[in-house]
Structures are given as C-alpha cells and as structure tokens.
C-alpha cells in the first residue's frame, strides 16, 4: 500500500500542479519553454502511470477487504461507466452539447469512473486508488470552474449532430470495454 500511495502521489501530483502550484508551473514553463515543459510533464506522467499500474497490481494481490459491496452495485457500476465513457468522449468531439453544458467533461468522467468503481469494490487498494482519483477530480473540477469564472470563459453552444456522435461513440467504446477490453487489460470480466 505504501508504494501504491507513492505512485498515486506522483501521478496525481503532476496532474495537480495547475491546481496547487500554478505560479511555480508558470515560472518553470517560462524559464524552460513550452516544449521542455510538455516533454518533462509527459515523461513524468507516463512513468507515474506505469508505476501506478504496477503498484496497484501488487496491492491487489495482497487484498485487504474493508467491506463487501452488495451484488447490485455491479449493475450500477456498469451504468455509471456508460455515462463516464460518454463524458470522456465529449471532451474530444468538438461542438457537442455535453461539453457546452458541463464545460469540463473529462474531469466529470473521472469523477463518475472513480465513484462507479468505489461502489463496486471494497478492498483497501481499490478504495485508495478510486478514492484518490475521485478527490483529485473534484479538486480539479472546482479549480477549473473557478478559472473559467475568473476568465469569464463562455463555451460555445453545442450542436445536435456532434452530440449524437459523442453519445454513439461513447456507447460503442463502452460496449467494447465492457465485453472485451476490461477483461483483457484489467483481468476482470464485466459480463460472463
């Protein structure tokens, strides 16, 4: 659990600089340039993600149960993950009404993903992982909304066609992940 905590701190810490150290982040970007900043950020993020995956797998093998979620929570998780995939894709499909409405769909997708997995899993490693991501996403969402208000950001109104594309792509990716990729990548079968 210690190494999982450290890898979470590294991965989420790098992704929290804009929230908790915006001045330092800006100074480093100005001093070294945008390309160096993005390169270092990418390398540290990838290293953090790899460590996070490895330490989570190790922690899962030594599972310490905190509670046993009711069986019905798996159904709720599956439904919430559909919402999460649609929100995630809304961050990338230009002109959709979902992004126009929620402004930061990727952060909302992470919140829904984390909550979905918290309600269906009860081991200490899972609570640490998903709980950390949930808290991180809440803090980042609040910070992003505050920056929007300070900058008086106005999001363009969404259009119907990109919104339909977003939802359809979200459903397709959700189906692929639920029926095949989750078992292949995570080792847990959602259906069957």
VENJO-V765655 format. One record per backbone hydrogen bond with DSSP energy under -0.5 kcal/mol. CO is the residue of the C=O (numbers start at 0). NH is the residue of the N-H. E is the energy in kcal/mol with one decimal. If there is no record, write none. Layout:
CO:NH:E / CO:NH:E
This chain:
0:4:-2.5 / 1:5:-2.3 / 2:6:-2.5 / 3:7:-2.3 / 4:8:-2.4 / 5:9:-2.3 / 6:10:-2.7 / 7:11:-2.8 / 7:12:-0.5 / 8:12:-1.7 / 9:13:-2.1 / 10:14:-1.4 / 12:15:-1.3 / 13:16:-0.9 / 15:18:-1.0 / 15:19:-2.8 / 16:20:-2.3 / 20:24:-2.4 / 21:25:-2.3 / 22:26:-2.3 / 23:27:-2.5 / 24:28:-2.2 / 25:29:-2.5 / 26:30:-2.5 / 27:31:-2.5 / 28:32:-2.1 / 32:36:-2.2 / 33:37:-2.8 / 34:38:-2.3 / 35:39:-2.8 / 36:40:-2.9 / 37:41:-2.4 / 38:42:-2.4 / 39:43:-2.6 / 40:44:-2.4 / 41:45:-2.6 / 42:46:-2.5 / 43:47:-2.8 / 44:48:-2.6 / 45:49:-2.6 / 46:50:-2.6 / 47:51:-2.4 / 48:52:-2.6 / 49:53:-2.4 / 50:54:-3.0 / 51:55:-2.1 / 52:56:-2.2 / 53:57:-2.1 / 54:58:-2.4 / 55:59:-2.6 / 56:60:-1.3 / 57:61:-0.6 / 58:61:-0.8 / 59:62:-0.9 / 62:64:-0.6 / 63:123:-2.9 / 66:68:-0.6 / 69:72:-1.9 / 70:73:-1.6 / 71:74:-0.6 / 71:75:-1.4 / 72:76:-2.6 / 73:77:-2.3 / 74:78:-2.0 / 75:79:-2.9 / 76:80:-2.4 / 77:81:-1.3 / 78:82:-1.6 / 79:83:-2.5 / 80:84:-2.5 / 81:85:-1.9 / 82:86:-2.5 / 83:87:-2.6 / 84:88:-2.4 / 85:89:-1.8 / 86:90:-0.8 / 87:90:-0.9 / 88:91:-1.5 / 88:92:-1.9 / 91:93:-0.8 / 92:95:-1.0 / 94:158:-3.2 / 95:99:-1.4 / 96:100:-1.6 / 97:101:-2.9 / 98:102:-2.1 / 101:103:-1.9 / 103:107:-1.8 / 104:108:-2.5 / 105:109:-2.2 / 106:110:-2.1 / 107:111:-2.4 / 108:112:-2.8 / 109:113:-2.8 / 110:114:-2.5 / 111:115:-2.8 / 112:116:-1.9 / 113:117:-2.1 / 114:118:-2.1 / 115:119:-0.6 / 116:120:-0.8 / 117:120:-0.5 / 121:65:-3.1 / 121:66:-1.2 / 122:126:-2.6 / 123:127:-2.6 / 124:128:-2.7 / 125:129:-2.7 / 126:130:-2.0 / 127:131:-1.9 / 128:132:-2.1 / 129:133:-2.2 / 130:134:-2.5 / 131:135:-2.6 / 132:136:-2.7 / 133:137:-2.2 / 134:138:-2.4 / 135:139:-2.7 / 136:140:-2.4 / 137:141:-2.4 / 138:142:-2.3 / 139:143:-2.7 / 140:144:-2.4 / 141:145:-2.1 / 142:146:-2.4 / 143:147:-2.3 / 144:148:-2.3 / 145:149:-2.5 / 146:150:-2.4 / 147:151:-0.6 / 147:152:-2.7 / 148:151:-0.6 / 152:154:-0.5 / 158:96:-0.6 / 158:162:-1.3 / 159:163:-2.5 / 160:164:-2.5 / 161:165:-2.3 / 162:166:-2.3 / 163:167:-2.8 / 164:168:-2.8 / 165:169:-2.4 / 166:170:-2.4 / 167:171:-2.4 / 168:172:-2.9 / 169:173:-2.4 / 170:174:-2.6 / 171:175:-2.4 / 172:176:-2.7 / 173:177:-3.3 / 174:178:-2.6 / 175:179:-1.5 / 175:180:-2.3 / 176:181:-2.7 / 177:189:-0.7 / 177:190:-0.7 / 179:183:-2.0 / 180:184:-3.3 / 181:185:-2.3 / 181:186:-1.0 / 181:187:-1.0 / 182:186:-0.7
